[in-house]
Amino acid sequence: MRTKRLSRSSSSPSTSSSSAFEGLPSVVWTIFAGTIVNRLGYLVTPFLVFFLASRGVTGADTTYVLGALGAGNLIGPAVGGVLADRIGRRPTMLIGLIGAAAAQGALFLAPGVWTMAAAALLISAAGSTVSPAAYALLADAVDSERRQRAYALFGWGVNIGTAVAGVLGGYLAAQGYWLLFAVDAGSMLLYALVVAVRLPEPKRPDQERRPNDGIGYGVVLRDRLALLLLPLFGVQLFVYSLTEVALPLAVRDSGLSPAVYGAMAAVNAIMVVVLQPFATAWLARLPQLAVQSAGSALIAVGVALTGLADSIAGYTVSVVIWSLGEVVVAGIAAGIFANLAPAHARGRYQGAYSWTWGTARFGALTLGVTTYTTLGPTTLWWMALAAGLTTAATTLALRKRVEARTNHTLAA
């Protein structure tokens, strides 16, 4: 049984940070290093509103550009998943990274609102094609027992790069916005070089494709268990995404300065970077779907506590709680989905999961903000708590089905 194998493989007496990622192959570490480099250049998006204002784009016109940026996250993952299975992991990552780098230059040089919106759409669409291919490549490189750790390491790299980028971006923006675009594009091209030189393309098991699988997402849509899990994970990701969307609004409405939100972001980044390796090592011994449910409940409680906060101390408490939840769930959902996927369809399964992530963020930007501004903050926080706890409990109820399916896949 899978749960027994997990217990044996992770019950080592050592729970140090090194044991969390010990034994992962070089492919995983290469993607980890490339991800840090790539996320170090994640500079334009956080400062996009300020850049647009410097170009005279304000009000409703800003909404068009930001909306295009969000819409790209609905296109890229779906395309990336198909391409990863169709043409390969490495080519898909290279297309996404080079395309996003070119789009950065196009956005900086764009002469008007609509050309800026088109470039923003291309940035997010091309950039988000990379994740499904990278996730599929990680699943190819490690066995089912180590996939959660590989995905947790990937997420750790994202947080390390993002934390440094937050500090770097403020400095570069003060020197000139062109530096933000140059570093963004340069980091993407450097990651593309790493992919081209250091990452091998795994042999794709085309011979395992069943006649009715095709090349689209029919293989996922016919998977009833996947269709149950996707919306559950999507709601949990929506609740988490409110930390990026509604938390700044709450801080502002409390009469606190933007620096307070920056401090809260720093608290989150520090906690994740410091605690992630230790938490991954310790939690790997436990049933992963149960851990996912517990972490999701922590995130929901922490996000809901934002509604009670009106001081720096109150916001710090809420951030600490949902940050602990973020540390707990790291890599689990992607690992579960990888274990459910047939070998020939890993790209599309990860594309479906990444699309759910993009949809959740888009929903937070639209439904979350609309609920906050029209129905009131209290409604949003109660909705987040109810949705988070309900989906956590429902996910836990599916544990036996997921374990049975995973064992069947491994046996096959």
Secondary structure, 3 states (H helix, E strand, C coil): CHHHHHHHHHCCCCCCHHHHCCCCCHHHHHHHHHHHHHHHCCCCHHHHHHHHHHCCCCCHHHHHHHHHHHHHHHHHHHHHHHHHHHCCHHHHHHHHHHHHHHHHHHHHHCCCHHHHHHHHHHHHHHHCCHHHHHHHHHHHHCCHHHHHHHHHHHHHHHHHHHHHHHHHHHHHHHHCHHHHHHHHHHHHHHHHHHHHHHCCCCCCCHHHCCCCCCCCCHHHHCCHHHHHHHHHHHHHHHHHHHHHHHHHHHHHHCCCCHHHHHHHHHHHHHHHHHHHHHHHHHHCCCCHHHHHHHHHHHHHHHHHHHHHCCCHHHHHHHHHHHHHHHHHHCCHHHHHHHHHCCHHHHHHHHHHHHHHHHHHHHHHHHHHHHHHHHHCHHHHHHHHHHHHHHHHHHHHHCHHHHHHHHHHHHHC
